[in-house]
Amino acid sequence: MSIDLSVNVGSLALHNPLMTASGCSGYGKELAAYDDLSWLSAIVGKSISREPRLGNPYPRTCETPSGMINAIGLPNEGWESYTRNTLPLMRELVRGKPTKIVLNIVGHDLDEYTWVAERANDESDIAAVELNLSCPNVAGGLQFSTTADGCEKLVKAVRKVLKLPLIAKLSPNVTSVADIARAAEAAGADSLSLINTVLGMNVDWRKRKALVANGMGGLSGPAIKPIALRCVYEACKAVKIPVIGIGGICTADDVLDFMVCGASAVQLGTVLFVEPDAPQRIARDLKERMREAKVEKLSSLIGTLRAREGA
């Protein structure tokens, strides 16, 4: 049986559904040391801002049962250094491969987001822009993601200046994911990605201290998968644009769980810290699962969940 793993996220054609999640593997070179990047359909780089950022004080990460908490705070080299040093390296890493480059951008305000987005139009090989409007471990990091009005205002401002496909990355730390998803769609987002990390904390009771310097941070890993599945399912019911699922994905079965809930593709995050070559295993296992289920085309599974609401 011939197995087709290709999917489309709007105008973004991907040879398989496996992307990286921003912040979990730098800009690709970290993974290239372990495996062929061809196993990934896209590298979503760490967030880039207009000016360099140092991030939060240490310690910035800690382990939790079935996951980790990070309060890294979006440190990055800034746009000038990114386009001069990092983006050219990313181009070399994916040259001749089906792997695409997705730019993730962040800003303190609308002006910074739009400044970076407008300049992204002039850079070759950037396939899409993902808006990080939902980082929970940066001061003011949730201002655009916790209300529909805030989300719509930011997406609309970026849409006005951006010619590339626009992905809005949404937060689970809200009352209604569906309302915010609809706001992003109405403002012109081409697709959504969700979820970002879940606000949480971990402590050492003996020392009476939190395990990250910020006190709280973003929980990721297998522990958040049920939350992520619910959010993806709700978003997919609320909008007509494609959705990219994120949250605790470690296996081919995890990928397929998200896809039947409506996701058109997925992003791998925390798993890459413990298994940098996980995309190869997951891609191979996806084909095996599909053979077992006698499914030839992966995209035929998208949104096929038979869910009884209120049960």
Phi, psi and omega in degrees: 000130177278125183254129181248110180267001185292146178219163175238132172248087189064234179277357181272107180270123184242139182283344169206173187273006191265109175248166170270156173267137182304135175092350185259350179208035176057236184236024174108324183294332179295323179278327182299336179290342184250333188200168177283124182293351178297340178289346178255142177276336180202143171258113175264107186290166175297149185306138177243135177244176181294310179252158178300149176233142180272335183086191185272165177291160177274154357287146187243353178220154172205153177278151174224166174304122179061032179175198178208159174244134175234142173227051186290319172091022174061043173296140176198167188278351183087160189300315184299311180293323179300312182286334181276322188247312190275314181300318176301323177294320178298320178300318180293322182296326184258000181302128180079003180248160178280001185283128182262161177255126175242126179271124174259127183239153180219155179206160176282335183206177181302321183298318181291317177302311184290327177301312181291316182300318181297321180286337178296333180300332187269359183259125180289154174075003170274116186276333182195165177240130175253127179272117174273091180252021189214030180287122186273358184242025176234139179304124182078007187291346181254006189298331183260356187247348186266350175228149178297321181296316180296316178298313182298321181297315182290311182300318181296319180295318179290320181301327182295329185253346186262130178266341183278163174303138185245123178250126177260121181267120189256159182261148172273352186274055185220166178283319183223103176298321183300317181298318182287324175299315179296323179294319179296319178296314181298329182278352175114010176296139178277335177199170179239151168232135180195142021243157164285180185294158180265128182299126182204182177206160175221145186226161170249106186293332180293320179271351184057041182228148169286153185274354169237147188299330180287348185090303179239162179199194183262121177277132177222176180101184184306333182300332185262000184304314180300325177293316181296318178300316180297317181294318178297316179300314180294319180295318181295328176286334187273334186232167177257346179281158182293156180234137175254125183270139179219139173139095173074021183278118183232342186224169175298322178297323176299315179303312183293327175302314180293322184289321177291336175283352175125349182292139178270340178202176180221163173239137179261131183235267187301328180302331182289340176290326184259339181214082185299336178261022179303325181304322179297313179298314184294317180297317178295318180292329177300316179296322180293317178298321181291322176298317180299322182271359181058044177248121183273325186241117184302320183297341179290346180272347186297125175072024184263010180299134173258094185251135175258102182292145178082002181285000000 
